Each structure stands twice: as C-alpha cells, then as structure tokens.
Amino acid sequence: VQVLQRQIQRPTDLPEGMQPNYLLTRAMGGWENILPRFARKLGHDDRVLLWAGDEVEKVSTRKIWRRFRILHRHPLSGLDRGWIWVLGNAEAS
C-alpha cells in the first residue's frame, strides 16, 4: 500500500505512473469540480471516498458528475449531516 499525502487538483498532480485504487478527500475548496477530473483515472474496482454532507446528492445530478456512480453512503458518528460517500466510475460498470 502506498499513501500519497498531498493536495492534488488534477490527474497530472499524481506521480508519473501512479494509478490510485482509492482516492480519499474532504469536501472543501472546489471538490465538486475537482473530483470529476479523476473519474477517467479510476478502474473498475477503484473508489473515491468523500467526506461530505447531503450536498453530494444535489451535486451528483450535474452532467459532469455522470462519470461517477454513488455506491454507498455511511453516516459519521456524532455528525448529523456528515457521511462518507463511496463513489465508483460509472464508465467502468
């Protein structure tokens, strides 16, 4: 397992040849525009884990978000409206 702990905003920010199996992020600073850039980098079994509120349901209706499919939503203990959203690549299904 390799962990890359840095801010990335586009696939070219990843080290050359790195193919992430899991991309973990917090919903802040333009996440709704940044995440779709990575959809094509995800393979069939790769996932995005997104810490966000219920705004994901609204954002996911945008045309560019059709690249993803929402697989699961897990509640975060102690947060009324916080979840870990599990996203997969819609093109891989």
Buried (B, 14 or more C-beta within 10 A) or exposed (E): EEEEEEEBEEEEBBEEEEEBEEBEBEBEEEBBEBBBBBBEBBEEEBBBBBBBBEEBEEBBEEEEBEBBBBEEBEEEEEEEEBBBBBBBBBEBE
